[in-house]
């Protein structure tokens, strides 16, 4: 379930099935949220390249 207050700031964000995202979460550009992920409310998720 994705709470109705979640903000997704890029159309290229990928959110797979079976994901829980809490209220007031911001999902940044180029982010991929994998199946089974649980994000608590008031979080900021941003893309970071593996180094």
CHARMM internal coordinates of N, CA and C (Angstrom, degrees):
IC EDIT
DIST 1 N 1 CA 1.4374
DIST 1 CA 1 C 1.5304
ANGL 1 N 1 CA 1 C 109.36
DIST 1 C 2 N 1.2933
ANGL 1 CA 1 C 2 N 116.17
DIHE 1 N 1 CA 1 C 2 N 134.01
DIST 2 N 2 CA 1.4605
ANGL 1 C 2 N 2 CA 121.82
DIHE 1 CA 1 C 2 N 2 CA 175.94
DIST 2 CA 2 C 1.5268
ANGL 2 N 2 CA 2 C 107.36
DIHE 1 C 2 N 2 CA 2 C -109.68
DIST 2 C 3 N 1.3123
ANGL 2 CA 2 C 3 N 116.68
DIHE 2 N 2 CA 2 C 3 N 118.70
DIST 3 N 3 CA 1.4644
ANGL 2 C 3 N 3 CA 121.53
DIHE 2 CA 2 C 3 N 3 CA -177.92
DIST 3 CA 3 C 1.5221
ANGL 3 N 3 CA 3 C 110.19
DIHE 2 C 3 N 3 CA 3 C -61.36
DIST 3 C 4 N 1.3119
ANGL 3 CA 3 C 4 N 116.57
DIHE 3 N 3 CA 3 C 4 N 146.38
DIST 4 N 4 CA 1.4717
ANGL 3 C 4 N 4 CA 121.69
DIHE 3 CA 3 C 4 N 4 CA -175.92
DIST 4 CA 4 C 1.5233
ANGL 4 N 4 CA 4 C 114.10
DIHE 3 C 4 N 4 CA 4 C -66.26
DIST 4 C 5 N 1.3221
ANGL 4 CA 4 C 5 N 119.03
DIHE 4 N 4 CA 4 C 5 N -13.39
DIST 5 N 5 CA 1.4680
ANGL 4 C 5 N 5 CA 121.23
DIHE 4 CA 4 C 5 N 5 CA 179.98
DIST 5 CA 5 C 1.5292
ANGL 5 N 5 CA 5 C 112.97
DIHE 4 C 5 N 5 CA 5 C -93.72
DIST 5 C 6 N 1.3322
ANGL 5 CA 5 C 6 N 117.82
DIHE 5 N 5 CA 5 C 6 N 2.25
DIST 6 N 6 CA 1.4706
ANGL 5 C 6 N 6 CA 121.43
DIHE 5 CA 5 C 6 N 6 CA -179.96
DIST 6 CA 6 C 1.5292
ANGL 6 N 6 CA 6 C 109.12
DIHE 5 C 6 N 6 CA 6 C -68.45
DIST 6 C 7 N 1.3453
ANGL 6 CA 6 C 7 N 115.74
DIHE 6 N 6 CA 6 C 7 N 137.25
DIST 7 N 7 CA 1.4673
ANGL 6 C 7 N 7 CA 121.33
DIHE 6 CA 6 C 7 N 7 CA 178.63
DIST 7 CA 7 C 1.5212
ANGL 7 N 7 CA 7 C 108.39
DIHE 6 C 7 N 7 CA 7 C -110.70
DIST 7 C 8 N 1.3343
ANGL 7 CA 7 C 8 N 115.92
DIHE 7 N 7 CA 7 C 8 N 124.31
DIST 8 N 8 CA 1.4663
ANGL 7 C 8 N 8 CA 122.40
DIHE 7 CA 7 C 8 N 8 CA 176.27
DIST 8 CA 8 C 1.5227
ANGL 8 N 8 CA 8 C 106.25
DIHE 7 C 8 N 8 CA 8 C -112.39
DIST 8 C 9 N 1.3500
ANGL 8 CA 8 C 9 N 117.59
DIHE 8 N 8 CA 8 C 9 N 116.53
DIST 9 N 9 CA 1.4608
ANGL 8 C 9 N 9 CA 120.18
DIHE 8 CA 8 C 9 N 9 CA -170.59
DIST 9 CA 9 C 1.5220
ANGL 9 N 9 CA 9 C 114.38
DIHE 8 C 9 N 9 CA 9 C -100.67
DIST 9 C 10 N 1.3289
ANGL 9 CA 9 C 10 N 116.68
DIHE 9 N 9 CA 9 C 10 N 17.64
DIST 10 N 10 CA 1.4651
ANGL 9 C 10 N 10 CA 119.21
DIHE 9 CA 9 C 10 N 10 CA 177.52
DIST 10 CA 10 C 1.5212
ANGL 10 N 10 CA 10 C 108.87
DIHE 9 C 10 N 10 CA 10 C -154.34
DIST 10 C 11 N 1.3274
ANGL 10 CA 10 C 11 N 117.56
DIHE 10 N 10 CA 10 C 11 N 135.22
DIST 11 N 11 CA 1.4636
ANGL 10 C 11 N 11 CA 120.84
DIHE 10 CA 10 C 11 N 11 CA -178.13
DIST 11 CA 11 C 1.5281
ANGL 11 N 11 CA 11 C 112.24
DIHE 10 C 11 N 11 CA 11 C -71.76
DIST 11 C 12 N 1.3231
ANGL 11 CA 11 C 12 N 118.58
DIHE 11 N 11 CA 11 C 12 N -11.16
DIST 12 N 12 CA 1.4591
ANGL 11 C 12 N 12 CA 121.91
DIHE 11 CA 11 C 12 N 12 CA -179.12
DIST 12 CA 12 C 1.5303
ANGL 12 N 12 CA 12 C 113.54
DIHE 11 C 12 N 12 CA 12 C -93.37
DIST 12 C 13 N 1.3184
ANGL 12 CA 12 C 13 N 117.44
DIHE 12 N 12 CA 12 C 13 N 7.23
DIST 13 N 13 CA 1.4607
ANGL 12 C 13 N 13 CA 121.02
DIHE 12 CA 12 C 13 N 13 CA 176.31
DIST 13 CA 13 C 1.5301
ANGL 13 N 13 CA 13 C 108.53
DIHE 12 C 13 N 13 CA 13 C -67.81
DIST 13 C 14 N 1.3292
ANGL 13 CA 13 C 14 N 116.46
DIHE 13 N 13 CA 13 C 14 N 137.75
DIST 14 N 14 CA 1.4658
ANGL 13 C 14 N 14 CA 121.48
DIHE 13 CA 13 C 14 N 14 CA 177.99
DIST 14 CA 14 C 1.5232
ANGL 14 N 14 CA 14 C 107.90
DIHE 13 C 14 N 14 CA 14 C -112.48
DIST 14 C 15 N 1.3307
ANGL 14 CA 14 C 15 N 115.98
DIHE 14 N 14 CA 14 C 15 N 123.24
DIST 15 N 15 CA 1.4598
ANGL 14 C 15 N 15 CA 121.67
DIHE 14 CA 14 C 15 N 15 CA 175.36
DIST 15 CA 15 C 1.5220
ANGL 15 N 15 CA 15 C 106.91
DIHE 14 C 15 N 15 CA 15 C -122.22
DIST 15 C 16 N 1.3341
ANGL 15 CA 15 C 16 N 116.14
DIHE 15 N 15 CA 15 C 16 N 111.05
DIST 16 N 16 CA 1.4579
ANGL 15 C 16 N 16 CA 121.09
DIHE 15 CA 15 C 16 N 16 CA -178.85
DIST 16 CA 16 C 1.5278
ANGL 16 N 16 CA 16 C 110.34
DIHE 15 C 16 N 16 CA 16 C -74.51
DIST 16 C 17 N 1.3335
ANGL 16 CA 16 C 17 N 115.84
DIHE 16 N 16 CA 16 C 17 N 173.28
DIST 17 N 17 CA 1.4661
ANGL 16 C 17 N 17 CA 121.82
DIHE 16 CA 16 C 17 N 17 CA 178.64
DIST 17 CA 17 C 1.5213
ANGL 17 N 17 CA 17 C 110.69
DIHE 16 C 17 N 17 CA 17 C -67.38
DIST 17 C 18 N 1.3303
ANGL 17 CA 17 C 18 N 115.80
DIHE 17 N 17 CA 17 C 18 N 163.16
DIST 18 N 18 CA 1.4606
ANGL 17 C 18 N 18 CA 123.21
DIHE 17 CA 17 C 18 N 18 CA 174.81
DIST 18 CA 18 C 1.5303
ANGL 18 N 18 CA 18 C 112.06
DIHE 17 C 18 N 18 CA 18 C 61.29
DIST 18 C 19 N 1.3364
ANGL 18 CA 18 C 19 N 116.32
DIHE 18 N 18 CA 18 C 19 N 48.79
DIST 19 N 19 CA 1.4632
ANGL 18 C 19 N 19 CA 123.07
DIHE 18 CA 18 C 19 N 19 CA -179.45
DIST 19 CA 19 C 1.5259
ANGL 19 N 19 CA 19 C 108.44
DIHE 18 C 19 N 19 CA 19 C -120.41
DIST 19 C 20 N 1.3310
ANGL 19 CA 19 C 20 N 116.83
DIHE 19 N 19 CA 19 C 20 N 140.51
DIST 20 N 20 CA 1.4641
ANGL 19 C 20 N 20 CA 121.98
DIHE 19 CA 19 C 20 N 20 CA 173.90
DIST 20 CA 20 C 1.5248
ANGL 20 N 20 CA 20 C 108.37
DIHE 19 C 20 N 20 CA 20 C -116.22
DIST 20 C 21 N 1.3364
ANGL 20 CA 20 C 21 N 116.16
DIHE 20 N 20 CA 20 C 21 N 125.41
DIST 21 N 21 CA 1.4605
ANGL 20 C 21 N 21 CA 121.01
DIHE 20 CA 20 C 21 N 21 CA 178.63
DIST 21 CA 21 C 1.5176
ANGL 21 N 21 CA 21 C 107.50
DIHE 20 C 21 N 21 CA 21 C -128.52
DIST 21 C 22 N 1.3331
ANGL 21 CA 21 C 22 N 115.38
DIHE 21 N 21 CA 21 C 22 N 121.46
DIST 22 N 22 CA 1.4541
ANGL 21 C 22 N 22 CA 121.59
DIHE 21 CA 21 C 22 N 22 CA -175.95
DIST 22 CA 22 C 1.5204
ANGL 22 N 22 CA 22 C 113.52
DIHE 21 C 22 N 22 CA 22 C -76.33
DIST 22 C 23 N 1.3377
ANGL 22 CA 22 C 23 N 116.32
DIHE 22 N 22 CA 22 C 23 N 174.42
DIST 23 N 23 CA 1.4604
ANGL 22 C 23 N 23 CA 121.91
DIHE 22 CA 22 C 23 N 23 CA -175.68
DIST 23 CA 23 C 1.5326
ANGL 23 N 23 CA 23 C 113.53
DIHE 22 C 23 N 23 CA 23 C -65.78
DIST 23 C 24 N 1.3105
ANGL 23 CA 23 C 24 N 114.46
DIHE 23 N 23 CA 23 C 24 N 150.59
DIST 24 N 24 CA 1.4642
ANGL 23 C 24 N 24 CA 123.87
DIHE 23 CA 23 C 24 N 24 CA 174.46
DIST 24 CA 24 C 1.5303
ANGL 24 N 24 CA 24 C 112.69
DIHE 23 C 24 N 24 CA 24 C 60.11
DIST 24 C 25 N 1.3220
ANGL 24 CA 24 C 25 N 116.09
DIHE 24 N 24 CA 24 C 25 N 35.50
DIST 25 N 25 CA 1.4607
ANGL 24 C 25 N 25 CA 122.27
DIHE 24 CA 24 C 25 N 25 CA 176.46
DIST 25 CA 25 C 1.5209
ANGL 25 N 25 CA 25 C 108.76
DIHE 24 C 25 N 25 CA 25 C -96.23
DIST 25 C 26 N 1.3239
ANGL 25 CA 25 C 26 N 116.74
DIHE 25 N 25 CA 25 C 26 N 140.78
DIST 26 N 26 CA 1.4607
ANGL 25 C 26 N 26 CA 122.59
DIHE 25 CA 25 C 26 N 26 CA 177.31
DIST 26 CA 26 C 1.5266
ANGL 26 N 26 CA 26 C 107.77
DIHE 25 C 26 N 26 CA 26 C -112.38
DIST 26 C 27 N 1.3385
ANGL 26 CA 26 C 27 N 116.05
DIHE 26 N 26 CA 26 C 27 N 126.00
DIST 27 N 27 CA 1.4632
ANGL 26 C 27 N 27 CA 122.01
DIHE 26 CA 26 C 27 N 27 CA 179.00
DIST 27 CA 27 C 1.5241
ANGL 27 N 27 CA 27 C 107.58
DIHE 26 C 27 N 27 CA 27 C -106.68
DIST 27 C 28 N 1.3302
ANGL 27 CA 27 C 28 N 117.01
DIHE 27 N 27 CA 27 C 28 N 117.40
DIST 28 N 28 CA 1.4623
ANGL 27 C 28 N 28 CA 122.44
DIHE 27 CA 27 C 28 N 28 CA -176.83
DIST 28 CA 28 C 1.5239
ANGL 28 N 28 CA 28 C 113.13
DIHE 27 C 28 N 28 CA 28 C -78.99
DIST 28 C 29 N 1.3292
ANGL 28 CA 28 C 29 N 116.27
DIHE 28 N 28 CA 28 C 29 N 172.54
DIST 29 N 29 CA 1.4665
ANGL 28 C 29 N 29 CA 122.08
DIHE 28 CA 28 C 29 N 29 CA -177.15
DIST 29 CA 29 C 1.5268
ANGL 29 N 29 CA 29 C 112.95
DIHE 28 C 29 N 29 CA 29 C -64.59
DIST 29 C 30 N 1.3279
ANGL 29 CA 29 C 30 N 114.79
DIHE 29 N 29 CA 29 C 30 N 150.32
DIST 30 N 30 CA 1.4682
ANGL 29 C 30 N 30 CA 124.44
DIHE 29 CA 29 C 30 N 30 CA 175.41
DIST 30 CA 30 C 1.5212
ANGL 30 N 30 CA 30 C 113.40
DIHE 29 C 30 N 30 CA 30 C 62.89
DIST 30 C 31 N 1.3170
ANGL 30 CA 30 C 31 N 118.24
DIHE 30 N 30 CA 30 C 31 N 23.37
DIST 31 N 31 CA 1.4559
ANGL 30 C 31 N 31 CA 122.70
DIHE 30 CA 30 C 31 N 31 CA -177.19
DIST 31 CA 31 C 1.5248
ANGL 31 N 31 CA 31 C 110.61
DIHE 30 C 31 N 31 CA 31 C -90.38
DIST 31 C 32 N 1.3243
ANGL 31 CA 31 C 32 N 116.54
DIHE 31 N 31 CA 31 C 32 N 143.26
DIST 32 N 32 CA 1.4626
ANGL 31 C 32 N 32 CA 122.41
DIHE 31 CA 31 C 32 N 32 CA 174.32
DIST 32 CA 32 C 1.5280
ANGL 32 N 32 CA 32 C 107.46
DIHE 31 C 32 N 32 CA 32 C -120.50
DIST 32 C 33 N 1.3317
ANGL 32 CA 32 C 33 N 116.29
DIHE 32 N 32 CA 32 C 33 N 122.14
DIST 33 N 33 CA 1.4584
ANGL 32 C 33 N 33 CA 121.89
DIHE 32 CA 32 C 33 N 33 CA 177.39
DIST 33 CA 33 C 1.5314
ANGL 33 N 33 CA 33 C 106.72
DIHE 32 C 33 N 33 CA 33 C -106.53
DIST 33 C 34 N 1.3137
ANGL 33 CA 33 C 34 N 117.15
DIHE 33 N 33 CA 33 C 34 N 112.98
DIST 34 N 34 CA 1.4651
ANGL 33 C 34 N 34 CA 123.19
DIHE 33 CA 33 C 34 N 34 CA -174.77
DIST 34 CA 34 C 1.5320
ANGL 34 N 34 CA 34 C 112.33
DIHE 33 C 34 N 34 CA 34 C -78.20
DIST 34 C 35 N 1.3215
ANGL 34 CA 34 C 35 N 114.85
DIHE 34 N 34 CA 34 C 35 N 155.78
DIST 35 N 35 CA 1.4628
ANGL 34 C 35 N 35 CA 122.72
DIHE 34 CA 34 C 35 N 35 CA 178.82
DIST 35 CA 35 C 1.5260
ANGL 35 N 35 CA 35 C 110.80
DIHE 34 C 35 N 35 CA 35 C -54.80
DIST 35 C 36 N 1.3301
ANGL 35 CA 35 C 36 N 115.97
DIHE 35 N 35 CA 35 C 36 N 138.47
DIST 36 N 36 CA 1.4567
ANGL 35 C 36 N 36 CA 121.49
DIHE 35 CA 35 C 36 N 36 CA 178.78
DIST 36 CA 36 C 1.5180
ANGL 36 N 36 CA 36 C 114.35
DIHE 35 C 36 N 36 CA 36 C 87.94
DIST 36 C 37 N 1.3285
ANGL 36 CA 36 C 37 N 117.28
DIHE 36 N 36 CA 36 C 37 N -2.38
DIST 37 N 37 CA 1.4657
ANGL 36 C 37 N 37 CA 120.90
DIHE 36 CA 36 C 37 N 37 CA -178.75
DIST 37 CA 37 C 1.5271
ANGL 37 N 37 CA 37 C 110.32
DIHE 36 C 37 N 37 CA 37 C -74.61
DIST 37 C 38 N 1.3421
ANGL 37 CA 37 C 38 N 116.40
DIHE 37 N 37 CA 37 C 38 N 141.24
DIST 38 N 38 CA 1.4622
ANGL 37 C 38 N 38 CA 122.66
DIHE 37 CA 37 C 38 N 38 CA 175.56
DIST 38 CA 38 C 1.5227
ANGL 38 N 38 CA 38 C 107.63
DIHE 37 C 38 N 38 CA 38 C -124.74
DIST 38 C 39 N 1.3314
ANGL 38 CA 38 C 39 N 116.88
DIHE 38 N 38 CA 38 C 39 N 117.45
DIST 39 N 39 CA 1.4609
ANGL 38 C 39 N 39 CA 122.59
DIHE 38 CA 38 C 39 N 39 CA 179.99
DIST 39 CA 39 C 1.5265
ANGL 39 N 39 CA 39 C 107.50
DIHE 38 C 39 N 39 CA 39 C -113.25
DIST 39 C 40 N 1.3070
ANGL 39 CA 39 C 40 N 115.84
DIHE 39 N 39 CA 39 C 40 N 123.89
DIST 40 N 40 CA 1.4597
ANGL 39 C 40 N 40 CA 120.43
DIHE 39 CA 39 C 40 N 40 CA 179.91
DIST 40 CA 40 C 1.5229
ANGL 40 N 40 CA 40 C 110.09
DIHE 39 C 40 N 40 CA 40 C -76.02
DIST 40 C 41 N 1.3078
ANGL 40 CA 40 C 41 N 116.44
DIHE 40 N 40 CA 40 C 41 N 163.14
DIST 41 N 41 CA 1.4539
ANGL 40 C 41 N 41 CA 122.49
DIHE 40 CA 40 C 41 N 41 CA -177.22
DIST 41 CA 41 C 1.5129
ANGL 41 N 41 CA 41 C 114.08
DIHE 40 C 41 N 41 CA 41 C -63.14
DIST 41 C 42 N 1.3169
ANGL 41 CA 41 C 42 N 114.74
DIHE 41 N 41 CA 41 C 42 N 160.90
DIST 42 N 42 CA 1.4582
ANGL 41 C 42 N 42 CA 124.33
DIHE 41 CA 41 C 42 N 42 CA 177.94
DIST 42 CA 42 C 1.5254
ANGL 42 N 42 CA 42 C 111.92
DIHE 41 C 42 N 42 CA 42 C 58.10
DIST 42 C 43 N 1.3262
ANGL 42 CA 42 C 43 N 115.71
DIHE 42 N 42 CA 42 C 43 N 43.77
DIST 43 N 43 CA 1.4607
ANGL 42 C 43 N 43 CA 121.83
DIHE 42 CA 42 C 43 N 43 CA 179.93
DIST 43 CA 43 C 1.5304
ANGL 43 N 43 CA 43 C 109.95
DIHE 42 C 43 N 43 CA 43 C -112.34
DIST 43 C 44 N 1.3126
ANGL 43 CA 43 C 44 N 115.96
DIHE 43 N 43 CA 43 C 44 N 157.05
DIST 44 N 44 CA 1.4566
ANGL 43 C 44 N 44 CA 122.28
DIHE 43 CA 43 C 44 N 44 CA 172.24
DIST 44 CA 44 C 1.5155
ANGL 44 N 44 CA 44 C 106.84
DIHE 43 C 44 N 44 CA 44 C -122.89
DIST 44 C 45 N 1.3352
ANGL 44 CA 44 C 45 N 116.17
DIHE 44 N 44 CA 44 C 45 N 123.06
DIST 45 N 45 CA 1.4635
ANGL 44 C 45 N 45 CA 121.85
DIHE 44 CA 44 C 45 N 45 CA -178.06
DIST 45 CA 45 C 1.5207
ANGL 45 N 45 CA 45 C 107.57
DIHE 44 C 45 N 45 CA 45 C -114.45
DIST 45 C 46 N 1.3315
ANGL 45 CA 45 C 46 N 116.36
DIHE 45 N 45 CA 45 C 46 N 122.95
DIST 46 N 46 CA 1.4596
ANGL 45 C 46 N 46 CA 121.06
DIHE 45 CA 45 C 46 N 46 CA -179.13
DIST 46 CA 46 C 1.5137
ANGL 46 N 46 CA 46 C 109.67
DIHE 45 C 46 N 46 CA 46 C -127.89
DIST 46 C 47 N 1.3187
ANGL 46 CA 46 C 47 N 115.51
DIHE 46 N 46 CA 46 C 47 N 151.12
DIST 47 N 47 CA 1.4535
ANGL 46 C 47 N 47 CA 122.74
DIHE 46 CA 46 C 47 N 47 CA 177.28
DIST 47 CA 47 C 1.5240
ANGL 47 N 47 CA 47 C 109.50
DIHE 46 C 47 N 47 CA 47 C -72.43
DIST 47 C 48 N 1.3230
ANGL 47 CA 47 C 48 N 116.17
DIHE 47 N 47 CA 47 C 48 N 137.47
DIST 48 N 48 CA 1.4600
ANGL 47 C 48 N 48 CA 121.80
DIHE 47 CA 47 C 48 N 48 CA 174.23
DIST 48 CA 48 C 1.5232
ANGL 48 N 48 CA 48 C 107.32
DIHE 47 C 48 N 48 CA 48 C -138.76
DIST 48 C 49 N 1.3021
ANGL 48 CA 48 C 49 N 117.02
DIHE 48 N 48 CA 48 C 49 N 128.42
DIST 49 N 49 CA 1.4496
ANGL 48 C 49 N 49 CA 122.11
DIHE 48 CA 48 C 49 N 49 CA -179.29
DIST 49 CA 49 C 1.5196
ANGL 49 N 49 CA 49 C 110.54
DIHE 48 C 49 N 49 CA 49 C -73.49
DIST 49 C 50 N 1.3401
ANGL 49 CA 49 C 50 N 116.81
DIHE 49 N 49 CA 49 C 50 N 137.93
DIST 50 N 50 CA 1.4776
ANGL 49 C 50 N 50 CA 120.28
DIHE 49 CA 49 C 50 N 50 CA 175.53
DIST 50 CA 50 C 1.5088
ANGL 50 N 50 CA 50 C 110.05
DIHE 49 C 50 N 50 CA 50 C -66.15
DIST 50 C 51 N 1.3131
ANGL 50 CA 50 C 51 N 116.89
DIHE 50 N 50 CA 50 C 51 N 138.28
DIST 51 N 51 CA 1.4724
ANGL 50 C 51 N 51 CA 120.79
DIHE 50 CA 50 C 51 N 51 CA 179.70
DIST 51 CA 51 C 1.4917
ANGL 51 N 51 CA 51 C 110.45
DIHE 50 C 51 N 51 CA 51 C -120.26
END
COOR INIT
IC SEED 1 N 1 CA 1 C
IC BUILD
